[in-house]
Amino acid sequence: MSIDRAVQQRYSAASEVAEPGLCCPVDYDPQYLKVIPADVLEKDYGCGDPVSYLQPGERALDLGSGAGKVCFIAAQIVGPSGTVIGVDLNDDMLAVARRAQPEVTRRLGYGNVSFAKARIEDLALDLEFLDRHLDRHPVRCHDDLVRLDELADRLRRDSPLIPDGSVDVVISNCVLNLVAPQRKQDMFAEIARVLRPGGRAVISDIVSDIDVPTAMQADPHLWSGCYSGALQEERFLDGFTRAGLTGLTILKREARPWETVGDVEFRSVTVAAYKPPTREDTPTRHAVVYRGPFAAVTIDTGLQMIRGRVVPISPDDLRAILAGPYVEHTYILEAELADPEPQQPSSTLPFGLSALSVRASTPGRIRYRPSTESAACVQPSGTCGC
């Protein structure tokens, strides 16, 4: 049996009868559970709590939404001004979530959740649209298959299910490990694609302390149980950085393994990773002062910041700092340009940064002054959280 088929069959069965062995139990804030039907609560399969890191008003995307529990919790956190999209591949799990949706909407007094069918490594392709097409135009020969592939490519290009840069935050709970090895980097790339510049991913998943042995990877039952597809912990973290995300932060790491199979320890981790602003939105001629507590740190771009030292930074460095949690530990300074003729600010810069000041300085020396807004006040969502 293939990995995909094993996962589909096991989770279809778990949509009918709860299976406690799928991933590990998670305790959520009970205030958010009151509006969720019991049928959904008992069919929750996760390993962490990424949803508690959401903020009001955000547009959130839940990868592998299953029966919808995390989406319905997220709906309450982002509130009526926010939206939540749940994506899953399993028709039976989607059916459970959609049956519960009207009741949750009635109890909340607003509806801000929708569910869609897609692979999390191919979020542009609407599989329900494709299913309806196949009902009318089944594949009977090679030419039919070619036409189907062409249709799928057009849908991804012209009508993507989740467009580029369209969500503030991507969350997922114990699902990335279910994706086949050859498609895992596509999955990380899709997370980066759908995030808006300045957005973030908050992911809970199962990782292993060593590479999962080949024999275990070939076992479909272990795959569907969240074991065999787990990435070794460093490889898991590297997947985000290879996709262009920055400021990777381990929010929670279980000290005790969830399970130990043979010599392999499996544990739950929750991480955050940030998508930098676009180059066009990044002002130039800045410096940074690292506040501590460490003597020196190196960020993902390779920039080394030494505590208390003014370090000139490139636009790429600034993008990385503004997108991630580095802002909480730095002061961002703006260059004072040598120009005897005062100039008017050309525009308002992103993240609350003021336009560069204009004041003559000593030849050959660049002077810096603090930006108008404290760097510590800049949040990943682009709003001040002070």
VMD Tcl script that draws the C-alpha trace (Angstrom):
set ca {
  {0.00 0.00 0.00}
  {1.29 3.48 -0.87}
  {2.03 6.07 1.79}
  {-0.72 8.40 0.52}
  {-3.34 5.65 0.49}
  {-2.37 4.48 3.98}
  {-2.71 8.00 5.37}
  {-6.06 8.55 3.63}
  {-7.53 5.26 4.85}
  {-6.39 5.68 8.44}
  {-7.69 9.24 8.76}
  {-10.97 8.33 7.05}
  {-11.43 5.63 9.69}
  {-10.49 8.13 12.41}
  {-13.21 10.48 11.16}
  {-15.77 7.81 12.09}
  {-14.27 6.45 15.32}
  {-11.78 8.41 17.43}
  {-8.26 6.93 17.43}
  {-6.25 8.19 20.43}
  {-3.02 6.74 19.02}
  {-2.80 9.32 16.23}
  {-0.21 11.84 17.44}
  {-0.30 13.00 21.07}
  {-3.04 14.73 23.07}
  {-3.01 18.53 23.38}
  {-4.59 20.67 26.09}
  {-6.21 23.79 24.65}
  {-7.66 26.74 26.55}
  {-11.07 25.35 27.62}
  {-12.85 28.65 26.96}
  {-12.46 28.03 23.22}
  {-13.89 24.51 23.34}
  {-17.39 25.41 24.54}
  {-18.74 26.28 21.08}
  {-17.24 23.24 19.32}
  {-19.45 20.12 18.91}
  {-18.34 16.94 20.66}
  {-18.07 15.14 17.31}
  {-15.20 17.47 16.40}
  {-13.53 17.52 19.81}
  {-13.17 13.76 20.01}
  {-11.57 13.53 16.54}
  {-8.72 15.95 17.08}
  {-5.29 14.57 16.20}
  {-2.41 16.90 16.98}
  {0.85 17.28 18.88}
  {1.02 20.97 19.82}
  {-0.80 24.28 20.08}
  {0.15 26.64 17.24}
  {-3.23 28.37 17.36}
  {-2.55 30.21 20.64}
  {0.04 32.37 18.83}
  {-2.57 34.00 16.56}
  {-3.67 37.62 16.91}
  {-7.05 39.34 16.43}
  {-7.85 40.38 12.88}
  {-5.42 38.02 11.17}
  {-6.08 35.90 8.09}
  {-4.96 32.40 9.10}
  {-4.45 29.23 7.05}
  {-4.52 25.85 8.82}
  {-2.70 23.08 6.95}
  {-4.23 19.66 7.51}
  {-7.31 21.01 9.29}
  {-8.89 17.58 9.80}
  {-12.19 17.70 11.69}
  {-11.80 21.46 12.18}
  {-11.05 21.82 15.88}
  {-8.02 24.09 15.44}
  {-9.89 26.20 12.86}
  {-12.83 26.73 15.22}
  {-10.46 27.75 18.02}
  {-8.61 30.07 15.63}
  {-11.94 31.63 14.58}
  {-12.42 32.86 18.14}
  {-8.88 34.20 18.53}
  {-8.77 36.15 15.25}
  {-12.35 37.28 15.90}
  {-14.99 38.53 13.47}
  {-12.50 40.86 11.79}
  {-10.22 37.92 10.95}
  {-10.66 34.87 8.75}
  {-9.60 31.23 8.91}
  {-9.13 28.79 6.03}
  {-8.77 25.10 6.74}
  {-7.14 22.91 4.09}
  {-7.25 19.12 4.14}
  {-6.98 16.29 1.63}
  {-9.33 13.84 3.34}
  {-12.97 14.05 2.23}
  {-14.30 12.35 5.36}
  {-12.49 14.75 7.70}
  {-13.69 17.72 5.64}
  {-17.25 16.38 5.94}
  {-17.00 16.31 9.77}
  {-15.71 19.90 9.83}
  {-18.37 21.18 7.45}
  {-21.19 19.50 9.37}
  {-20.06 21.32 12.50}
  {-19.55 24.69 10.81}
  {-23.16 26.00 10.97}
  {-23.46 25.13 14.67}
  {-20.17 26.85 15.54}
  {-21.27 29.91 13.54}
  {-24.59 30.01 15.43}
  {-22.90 29.75 18.83}
  {-20.28 32.40 18.02}
  {-22.68 34.79 16.33}
  {-20.41 35.13 13.30}
  {-18.88 32.91 10.65}
  {-15.29 33.42 9.56}
  {-14.15 29.86 8.71}
  {-14.06 28.06 5.38}
  {-12.70 24.64 4.40}
  {-11.04 23.59 1.14}
  {-9.56 20.42 -0.31}
  {-5.91 20.51 -1.38}
  {-2.54 18.94 -0.76}
  {-0.50 21.07 1.61}
  {2.46 20.79 -0.78}
  {0.28 22.13 -3.64}
  {-1.96 24.82 -2.16}
  {-2.67 26.45 -5.51}
  {-4.66 23.50 -6.86}
  {-8.33 23.28 -5.85}
  {-8.91 19.53 -5.70}
  {-12.67 19.80 -5.29}
  {-12.87 21.66 -8.60}
  {-10.69 18.95 -10.11}
  {-12.91 16.21 -8.63}
  {-16.00 17.77 -10.21}
  {-14.20 17.99 -13.55}
  {-13.22 14.32 -13.37}
  {-16.82 13.33 -12.66}
  {-17.78 14.86 -16.01}
  {-14.57 14.06 -17.90}
  {-12.99 10.85 -16.59}
  {-9.48 9.94 -17.68}
  {-9.68 7.06 -20.16}
  {-6.50 7.46 -22.18}
  {-3.15 9.21 -22.29}
  {-4.58 12.24 -24.12}
  {-7.14 12.66 -21.33}
  {-4.32 12.59 -18.80}
  {-2.38 15.25 -20.73}
  {-5.47 17.47 -20.82}
  {-5.98 16.96 -17.09}
  {-2.39 18.01 -16.37}
  {-2.87 21.10 -18.56}
  {-6.06 21.99 -16.68}
  {-4.30 21.61 -13.34}
  {-1.49 23.89 -14.49}
  {-4.00 26.53 -15.65}
  {-5.85 26.38 -12.34}
  {-2.64 26.85 -10.39}
  {-1.64 29.79 -12.59}
  {-4.96 31.57 -13.19}
  {-7.16 30.58 -10.23}
  {-4.95 29.48 -7.33}
  {-6.87 28.14 -4.35}
  {-4.54 30.03 -1.98}
  {-2.97 32.95 -3.88}
  {0.58 34.22 -3.38}
  {1.06 36.40 -0.30}
  {-2.57 36.12 0.77}
  {-2.37 35.04 4.43}
  {-0.90 36.59 7.55}
  {-0.07 33.35 9.32}
  {0.14 29.67 8.40}
  {-0.48 27.18 11.20}
  {-0.34 23.40 11.22}
  {-0.64 20.71 13.88}
  {1.11 17.37 13.34}
  {0.59 17.20 9.58}
  {3.88 18.07 7.86}
  {5.29 14.65 8.82}
  {2.57 12.96 6.71}
  {3.90 14.40 3.43}
  {6.03 12.06 1.32}
  {9.81 12.72 1.43}
  {10.12 13.80 -2.22}
  {7.44 16.47 -1.69}
  {8.49 17.88 1.67}
  {10.54 20.79 0.33}
  {7.64 21.70 -1.97}
  {5.54 21.88 1.19}
  {7.93 24.35 2.84}
  {8.04 26.38 -0.37}
  {4.24 26.55 -0.45}
  {4.16 27.86 3.11}
  {6.52 30.66 2.08}
  {4.59 31.36 -1.14}
  {1.20 31.96 0.47}
  {2.51 34.13 3.32}
  {2.37 37.86 2.84}
  {5.69 39.71 3.25}
  {6.12 40.12 6.99}
  {3.84 37.15 7.71}
  {4.81 34.08 9.67}
  {4.32 30.35 10.02}
  {3.66 28.71 13.39}
  {3.99 24.96 13.07}
  {3.66 22.10 15.57}
  {4.98 18.79 14.35}
  {6.72 15.56 15.29}
  {10.49 15.37 14.74}
  {13.06 12.65 15.35}
  {16.43 12.83 17.08}
  {18.11 10.84 14.27}
  {17.16 10.10 10.67}
  {14.33 7.57 10.54}
  {15.74 4.25 9.25}
  {14.79 3.16 5.74}
  {12.92 0.10 7.00}
  {10.64 2.30 9.10}
  {10.11 4.72 6.22}
  {8.79 1.83 4.14}
  {6.08 0.96 6.69}
  {2.77 2.62 5.66}
  {1.23 2.08 9.12}
  {4.08 3.91 10.83}
  {3.75 6.69 8.23}
  {0.07 7.24 8.96}
  {0.86 7.20 12.69}
  {3.17 10.25 12.42}
  {6.40 8.27 12.87}
  {8.09 7.37 9.62}
  {7.61 10.74 7.90}
  {9.10 12.73 10.76}
  {12.14 14.75 9.79}
  {15.25 14.73 11.92}
  {14.99 17.88 14.05}
  {17.74 19.91 12.37}
  {16.47 18.94 8.91}
  {12.98 20.06 9.93}
  {14.29 23.50 10.94}
  {16.43 23.71 7.80}
  {13.32 23.21 5.62}
  {12.02 26.64 6.63}
  {15.28 28.47 6.01}
  {15.75 26.77 2.62}
  {12.31 28.11 1.68}
  {13.48 31.66 2.39}
  {11.89 32.11 5.81}
  {13.91 33.75 8.54}
  {13.98 34.36 12.30}
  {13.27 30.70 13.00}
  {12.34 30.35 16.66}
  {11.65 27.21 18.69}
  {8.59 28.18 20.73}
  {8.21 24.85 22.50}
  {10.18 21.60 22.54}
  {9.03 18.64 24.59}
  {11.84 17.39 26.82}
  {10.46 13.86 26.94}
  {9.95 11.91 23.72}
  {6.36 11.29 22.67}
  {7.37 7.79 21.61}
  {10.58 5.83 21.15}
  {10.60 3.26 18.35}
  {13.76 1.17 18.26}
  {16.60 3.68 18.65}
  {14.58 6.65 17.37}
  {13.08 9.24 19.70}
  {10.04 11.15 18.43}
  {9.02 14.39 20.11}
  {6.78 17.39 19.50}
  {8.16 20.83 18.66}
  {6.43 24.11 17.87}
  {8.36 26.64 15.78}
  {7.79 30.04 14.21}
  {9.39 31.31 10.98}
  {8.94 34.67 9.25}
  {8.71 35.85 5.66}
  {10.85 38.97 5.06}
  {9.37 42.13 3.53}
  {9.90 42.61 -0.19}
  {13.01 44.39 -1.40}
  {10.87 47.23 -2.76}
  {9.47 47.87 0.72}
  {12.85 47.95 2.46}
  {14.58 51.28 3.09}
  {18.38 51.46 2.87}
  {21.29 52.95 4.86}
  {20.51 51.63 8.29}
  {22.46 50.23 11.20}
  {21.57 48.02 14.12}
  {22.62 47.81 17.75}
  {22.17 44.44 19.41}
  {20.89 44.90 22.96}
  {21.92 41.52 24.42}
  {21.82 39.40 26.53}
  {24.41 37.41 24.56}
  {27.80 38.90 23.71}
  {27.20 38.36 19.98}
  {24.65 36.67 17.71}
  {24.50 35.75 14.02}
  {21.20 35.99 12.13}
  {20.08 33.96 9.12}
  {21.61 36.35 6.58}
  {25.06 35.82 8.12}
  {25.13 39.23 9.80}
  {26.95 39.15 13.13}
  {25.67 41.58 15.72}
  {27.90 42.39 18.69}
  {26.24 43.65 21.84}
  {26.30 47.45 22.04}
  {28.10 47.99 18.73}
  {26.62 50.03 15.86}
  {26.72 47.69 12.86}
  {25.77 48.96 9.37}
  {23.30 46.60 7.71}
  {22.23 45.82 4.17}
  {18.62 45.92 2.96}
  {18.53 42.10 3.18}
  {19.70 42.26 6.80}
  {17.03 44.86 7.60}
  {14.33 42.77 5.95}
  {15.30 39.77 8.04}
  {15.40 41.79 11.27}
  {12.04 43.46 10.66}
  {10.33 40.19 9.75}
  {11.45 38.14 12.70}
  {11.78 38.19 16.47}
  {15.15 39.98 16.25}
  {13.39 43.36 16.62}
  {12.80 42.63 20.29}
  {16.55 42.54 20.89}
  {17.78 45.41 18.69}
  {17.73 49.14 18.12}
  {17.43 50.12 14.46}
  {19.18 53.33 13.46}
  {18.81 55.48 10.36}
  {21.63 57.13 8.46}
  {21.94 60.88 8.46}
  {22.89 61.73 4.87}
  {25.42 64.44 4.06}
  {23.35 66.86 1.96}
  {23.30 70.62 2.57}
  {19.94 71.03 0.83}
  {16.98 69.93 2.98}
  {14.65 67.51 1.24}
  {11.06 66.54 1.85}
  {10.37 62.92 2.81}
  {9.34 61.07 -0.34}
  {6.91 58.71 1.30}
  {6.03 56.93 4.50}
  {8.29 53.93 4.92}
  {7.00 50.54 6.09}
  {6.91 49.31 9.67}
  {6.64 52.87 11.02}
  {10.20 53.87 10.05}
  {10.67 57.54 9.36}
  {12.27 58.91 6.19}
  {16.05 59.39 6.36}
  {17.04 62.60 8.08}
  {19.12 65.16 6.15}
  {22.00 66.76 8.01}
  {25.60 67.42 7.04}
  {28.03 65.07 8.75}
  {31.79 64.80 8.99}
  {33.24 63.78 5.59}
  {33.71 60.04 5.40}
  {31.67 59.38 8.49}
  {28.09 58.17 8.59}
  {26.06 59.26 11.58}
  {22.99 57.35 12.69}
  {19.99 58.29 14.76}
  {17.12 56.18 16.14}
  {14.20 55.50 13.87}
  {11.01 57.33 14.78}
  {9.39 54.17 16.12}
  {11.17 51.83 18.52}
  {12.22 48.64 16.78}
  {10.84 46.69 19.71}
  {7.40 48.07 18.85}
  {7.38 46.49 15.40}
  {5.40 43.27 15.35}
  {5.43 40.51 12.68}
  {1.95 41.59 11.62}
  {3.28 45.07 10.82}
  {1.38 46.73 13.67}
  {2.54 48.19 16.95}
  {1.87 45.91 19.86}
  {3.14 48.21 22.62}
}
mol new
graphics top color blue
foreach p $ca { graphics top sphere $p radius 0.5 }
foreach p [lrange $ca 0 end-1] q [lrange $ca 1 end] { graphics top cylinder $p $q radius 0.2 }
display resetview
